[in-house]
Amino acid sequence: MQEQVILECTEAKKEGKPVSRYLTFRNKKTVTERIEKKKYNPFLKRHTLHKEIK
């Protein structure tokens, strides 16, 4: 069963810039913990760590 999740940048808040968000899917049965991925943040102009939010 696929679940849609939102990934939010963790570094932009610390620097006072707008956060970037991405939509992705995860399988609830096989992935029980929260997702962390390195994604591109256009406001910081680099790849940063994005964590799943609820």
QUIQUIMO-V144060 format. One record per residue. SS is DSSP state (@ for helix, = for strand, . for the rest). PHI is phi in whole degrees, 0 to 359 (NA if undefined). D_FIRST is the distance of its C-alpha to the first C-alpha in whole Angstrom. Layout:
BEGIN
ss=SS phi=PHI d_first=D_FIRST
ss=SS phi=PHI d_first=D_FIRST
END
This chain:
BEGIN
ss=. phi=NA d_first=0
ss== phi=273 d_first=4
ss== phi=235 d_first=7
ss== phi=277 d_first=10
ss== phi=231 d_first=13
ss== phi=249 d_first=17
ss== phi=256 d_first=19
ss== phi=236 d_first=22
ss== phi=295 d_first=26
ss=. phi=263 d_first=27
ss=. phi=269 d_first=31
ss=@ phi=291 d_first=32
ss=@ phi=298 d_first=32
ss=@ phi=295 d_first=35
ss=@ phi=268 d_first=37
ss=. phi=76 d_first=37
ss=. phi=251 d_first=35
ss=. phi=296 d_first=32
ss=. phi=277 d_first=29
ss=. phi=258 d_first=26
ss== phi=231 d_first=23
ss== phi=231 d_first=20
ss== phi=262 d_first=16
ss== phi=209 d_first=14
ss== phi=239 d_first=10
ss== phi=220 d_first=8
ss== phi=272 d_first=6
ss=. phi=296 d_first=6
ss=. phi=284 d_first=7
ss=. phi=264 d_first=9
ss=. phi=244 d_first=11
ss=. phi=265 d_first=12
ss=. phi=273 d_first=15
ss=. phi=286 d_first=16
ss=. phi=274 d_first=16
ss== phi=230 d_first=19
ss== phi=222 d_first=21
ss== phi=271 d_first=24
ss== phi=230 d_first=24
ss== phi=278 d_first=27
ss== phi=253 d_first=29
ss=. phi=291 d_first=31
ss=. phi=284 d_first=33
ss=. phi=266 d_first=34
ss=. phi=59 d_first=34
ss== phi=198 d_first=32
ss== phi=276 d_first=29
ss== phi=226 d_first=28
ss== phi=281 d_first=26
ss== phi=246 d_first=23
ss== phi=246 d_first=21
ss== phi=290 d_first=18
ss== phi=243 d_first=19
ss=. phi=243 d_first=18
END
